[in-house]
């Protein structure tokens, strides 16, 4: 049934915004739901955005927004025993559970799927195909999405991931079935004021059965401080990155400045230098980074060090007293 021209927002606890059933004793019929553009379908807290119960070969076409009041933590779409296809031409926010059957999510070009913690398609052979954007956790939150099924990202698709230095986490997708990756892999950074020096590796894609990279294009803002690269195994694609404020191409004095920031960040950083760290991480070319370190004279960070020492001394005096 088409749903056009209205928003459907459930306010009751555990309420579904749309519930479609076909449970006939002589056999269930197909369920068809079509949602118009520029409209919102939202389930209540603890509820479901769109629920399809029973049916045979069922289809949900979304051109608007399907979610719940729980947002990314909610269950956007649920189904039970039918063969269910979700055609997302708009925005889908939250987890999805399509139950048993042969199921699929088609994330169209220009569409956005902000996936929650789980996407249950019923196991390998049921496929999430994305020609649009998949963003685990949505903007501002690093999230691992567990996918029970296969994943295919086309040449037109985008996987948007955020590396959060506060949570020490990266958006990722882990599938029980096969994964095929093409298109763009776009990296953004969160809370760079808390970045710590060192060498790190985090999972982007991981498959239980095998992964094929058909030429995924790694897209990120360059940084002198943070160097990135992708590494692959037969079952995964990993983000490997190194953080160093004292790059070897710097002069000795500038490396000394960089090592000061390395030490401060290793110790947990300070709000007093947060803006400076954010600005330094955002610099993408070495000459600009050299100039920035030159402008950060020893007096600047010596004063910060003195303040830290004074605070420690005051604390020790208070303990003795």
N, C-alpha and C positions, 0 to 999 in steps of 0.2 A: 504494500500500500504506500502511495506517495505521502510524504509529510512536508508540506510547503507553507511558507508564509508565517510560521509561528516558532517561537522558542518553546522548548519543553524542558522545564526544570523541576525536578522532584525535590521537595523540601523535607519529606519524611525520612526518619532514620531507616537505613537499609532499603530504601525505595528505589525501584527501577523507573527511569524516565519513560522507556518504551519496553513493553513486554508483548511479544508475539508468540502465540502457541499454535501448534497443530499436532494433536495427539489422538486423532480419530481411531476408533476401534477397528475400522476396516482399512487402516493404512493412513499415514500422515501425508498431508499435502505440502507442496513447496511453500516456503515463507519468502516473501519479497518485501523489503523495506527500502525506500528511497528518500533520502534527506536532502533538502534544498540547500543552496549556498547561502552564506551570511546568516545562518541560524545556528543556535546552540541547543544541543540535547545533553542534559546533565543529570545523572542520577544523584540521589541523596548521599549523605555521609554513610559509608558502609554499604552503599547500594551499587547499582549497575546502570551504566548509561543506556545501552541497548541490550536486551536479553531475548534470545531466540530459543524457545523450548520445543524440542521435538522437530517436526518437519521432515522434509526429505532432502532435496537439493535447494539449499537456502542461500539467499543473497542479501547483503546489506550494502547499499551504495551510499556513501557519505560524501557530501559536497560542502558541509559546514564544519561544525565542531562537535565531536562526541567525547564526553568525559564524565566525571562525577564531581561532587563537591570536595572529594578528597584529592582531586587533581592527579598528579603523577603517582600518588600512592593508592589510587582507586582502581576499580575494575571497569574499564570503559566498555568492553563488549564481552558477553558470555553466551555460550550455546551449549547444547547437550549432545544429542545423538545423531543429528543430521550431518550431511556433507555441506559445510558452511564456507561461503566465500565473502570476505570483507573487501569491498572495492573502496579504497580511501582516496578520494579526489580532493579532500579538504584537510582537516586537522584531527588527529586521533591522539588523545592524551591519557595515558595510564596503561595498566596491564590488560591482557586479552586472554580469555580462556574459551576456546572453541570446542572443548570436549572431545568426544570420539568422532569417528568418521574421517573422510578425506577432506581436509580443510585447507584454506589458503587466505593470505592477506596480500592484496595487490596495492602497493603504495605508489600512486601515479606520479608522473612528472609534475612538479609544482606542489605536491602534497607534502605534509609533514606528519610523521609518526614519532611522537615523544613517548617512548616506551617506558613502562614501569619495570618492576622487578622481574615479572614473568610474562612470557608470551607462549601459551600452550596451544600448539596447532594439532596436537594428537600424535606427534612422533615423526620420525624420518619418513619422507614421502609427501608430507604436507609442507607447503613452501610459503615463506615470506619473500616476496619479490618486490624490490624497491627500485623504481625509476625516479623517485623523489628523494626526500631527506629523512633519514632515520637518526634520531637524537636520544640516546638513552638518558633518562632522568630529566630531559629538557634543559633549558638554559639555567646555568648557575648551580648545577648539582651533578657531581660525578656519580654515575650509577652503573652497576653491572646488570644487564638484562639476560636472563636465562631463557633461551628459546628451545622449546621442544618441537623440533622440526628442522627443515632445511632453510638455508638463506641464500638468496641470489641478489646481488647488487649489480645493476646494469651499468653500461658506460655512461648513462645519464644520471645515475644515482649519486647521492652524497651521504657519507657517514660523518656526522658532526660529533666530535668528542672534545671533552674538556679535561685538562689535567689540573687537578686541584691540589695546590701545595699545602693547604691547611689540613685537608683530609688525607693527604698522601694517597690519592686515588685517581683513576682514569676511567672515563666512560668506556664500557666494553660490551661485547656481545658474545655469549657462549652458547653454542648450538649442539644439540644431540645428533643432528644430521650433517649432511654435506654443506660446505660453504663455498660460494663462488663470488669473488670480489673484483669489481671494476669501478670505474668512475672516480670520484674524489673522496679522499680521507682528509677531513679538515680538522686541524688541531687548534684549540684556543686554550688559554691559560687562566686559571683563577688563583687569587690570593698570592700573587708573585712576591709580595713583601715577606712571605714566610719561606721562600725557597731556600733549600740547604745545598751546600756544595757536595759534589760526589758524582758517582756513576750509577745509573739506575736503569731498570727495565720493567715495563708493565705491559700486560696483555691488552690488545685491541680486539682481535677476533680469535676464537678458539673453537674447534670442532672436534667432536668425539670420533668422527669417521674420516675426515680429510678436508683440506682446504686448497682451493685453486685461486691464485692471484692472476687475474687476466690483465694486469697493468694498472692497478689502482694508483692514482696520482696523489702524492702526499703534499698537502697544502698547509702552510703555517707561516706566521710572521717571523722573519729571521731575528735572531738575537745573538749578540757576541757572547753573552754570558751563558746561554743555554744552547747547546748543539744537539740536534735531533737526527735520528735515522731509523728506518724500519728494518727489522730483521724477521726472517721467516723460517718456519719449520714445516713439516708435512701437514701439521694440524693447526698452525697458529700464525698470526702476524703480531709482532711485538713492537712497542715503542721503546727504543733505547735512547737515553739522553744523558748528557754530562753537563754539570753546572760548575762554573769556575769564573769568579770575578777577576782572577789574576791570570789572564791568558798569556801563553808563552811569547807571543809577538809583541808584548808591551815592553817598554823600557823598565829598568830596575825600579825606579821611583814609582812608576805607575803600577807595577806589580806589587809593590809594597802597599799601595793604596788598595789594590784589589784584594790582597791577602787580609787586610784589615776587615773588609766586608765579608770575606770568607769566614773569618773568625767570628764576627758578630752573628752571621746567619747560622753557623754551627751551634752557637750558644743559645739560639732561640730568637735572635733578632731583637729589635726594640722599636716601639712606636715612633721614637724620635727620628729614626732613619727610614721608616716605612716608605715615604714618598720617594726618597732617594733610591731605594732598592727597586721600586716599581719603575722609576725612570731609567735606571741603568739596564734593567732586564729588557726594556722596550727598545733599546738602541740596536739597530741591525747592521751597522757598518763599523769597521774597526777605527777609522779616523775620527768619527763622531764620538766613539767610546773613549778614545785617547783624550780628546779635548774635554770630555766630561770629567774624567779622572783628574786632569790637570786643574780644572776649576774647583774641584773638591780638595782644597789645600789641606795640609796636615793639621792646621789650626782647627778646621771643622771637625774632623774626627777625633782629634786630641781632646777637644772640649767635651765631646760625647763620652769619651773614655773616662775623663776626669769626673763627670757627673755620675757615671756608673760606680767609680771607686768611692766617691763621696757617699753615695747611697749605701754601699756595702759597709763603709766605716760607721755610718749612723746606725745601721742595723746592729752591728757588733756592739756599739756603745750601749744601745738600748737593752741588749741581752745581758751585758755585764751589770747594768744598773738594776 
